């Protein structure tokens, strides 16, 4: 799940940064620098989203594990 969200965020960020770079280059009448969109916008954004998704997934899994452990203990005592 973490990999998929990271990949999806990278694709969306790359699309938006390329579109933004093209619009900026048209407004300023310069050649578009698409490597800037990849290296300085999309890749760092995907890394940040990947880290956030990993942390959220770990928190959810730990919560589910604790809840399952407590429910198993209740079931054994009944």
N, C-alpha and C positions, 0 to 999 in steps of 0.2 A: 504494500500500500504506500509506503514511504517513497519507494522508487517511482511509482506511477504519478503521485502528486508532484514530485520533484520534476519529472519529465514534462508533465502537463504545464507546470508553472514556467519551466524554461521555454517551452514552445510558445506560450501566450506572451511572455515577456519579450521573447525575440521578435515575434510578429509586431507587437506594439512599438518596440524600440526601432525596428526597421522602418515602420510607417512614420514614426516621429522623426527619424533621421532624414528620410526622404522629404518630408514636409519642410523641415528646417533647411535642408539644402536648396529647396525650391524658393523659399522665402529669401535666403541670403545669397542666392545665385552662385553657389559653390558646388563642387562635386560631392556627392554623398559618400561618407566614410562608414560603410557598413560593418567593417571590423570593429569600430568603436561600439556599435550597437551590440555586437556579440560579446566582446571582451569586458566592457565596462558597465553594461547595463543588464543584459539577460543572464549571463553566467553568475555574477554575484547575487542577483535576485533569486535565482534557482537554488543556490547554496543556502541562502537564508531561509527560504520556504522549506527546503528539505530538512534543515535542522529543526525548524518549528514543528513540522509534521512528525519527525522522529520523537521529539519530546512529548508531544500530545499523545502519540500512539503508545509510548511507554507508560505514561500516566494512566491511560485507559486500561491497558493490559494489567498493570499492577492493581488497579481498583477492582477489575474483574476477578483476578486471582484471589485477592483478600475476601471478596464477597463469596466466591465459590468455596473457599476454605471454611468460612463461618457457616455457610449453609450445610456443608458436609458434616460439620461438628454438631449442628442442631439435629440433623437427620440421624446421626449415630446415637444421640442421647434419647431420641423419641422411641 
